[in-house]
Amino acid sequence: MLWDDAKVHVTGIGWPALTAVFEGVRAYKARDGRATYLFRYDAHLARLWRSMRFMHLFSRWSVEELTEATRGLIEANGVIDDLYVMPLAYGMSGNRGVTAMDAQPADIYITTRVVPSKFPDPKPEAVAVSSWTRINDNIMPPRIKAVANYLNSRFAQSEARRGGYDSGVFLNTQGKVTEGGGECFFMVRDGVVVTPPTTAGILESITRASVIELLQAEVGVKVVEREIDRTETYFAEEMFFAGTMHEIGPIRSIDGFEVPGGAPGPITRKLMQVFERVVRGEEAKYASWLTKITLD
């Protein structure tokens, strides 16, 4: 179905969104323009399954069927480009979809649109620690990718931009750094990359897991997952965000404290180069991370 032809009943929006879970997936155009590559689509759908299970939903379609549906959608649009693909699942329309706690089938839709990559030259961001606290596992579990969770992110991002910053950074209820408004947080201290653990109140991010693997295997730096204090970030040698929409986003300052040497730093810069080669299908050893789509 084309974007302009979509029709959704009024009862399919609003309250059913309380059960909605989704995935944001990037597809990257090969440099020769002949193909686009969905990045880690199997892993994204596996997380969608986990999120649905938590919401007492189940899919009537297999991973293979949804992958083929996505392939068909991109082919039908006839566009080989940098894309953003979003499969979204929600409880059946009507009040039952909101309140029922017995397992029920999910409605699933998939959309795609052109979203140009910021590689190879993303704009370094000025960020600020938010006055809003990150949701935690006993409030609204951030490890699942639920639409409702992003209201928390919206508050932080809105506050940051009204204050003249590009993005916000959350602390959790223990006062430790968690993540940005929609992306994972990394910093470099003494040449070691540090990132908060999944138990800090962050999304179980596929981009984060990929970045950790690439940093260790391709960039050649050690990565430590541990708690991070707010003031520790003021002394970081480098900082960056990582996420599907954000990709690898260098941070130039936090709470007005500039990163020494400017951003991106050498580790962040090398990671960006490696990451772009991988997602554009130029590193054979990571071919299993990619789903190739052509219009031939």
Order of alpha helices (4+ residues) and beta strands (2+ residues): beta-beta-beta-alpha-beta-alpha-beta-alpha-beta-beta-alpha-beta-beta-beta-beta-alpha-beta-beta-beta-beta-alpha-beta
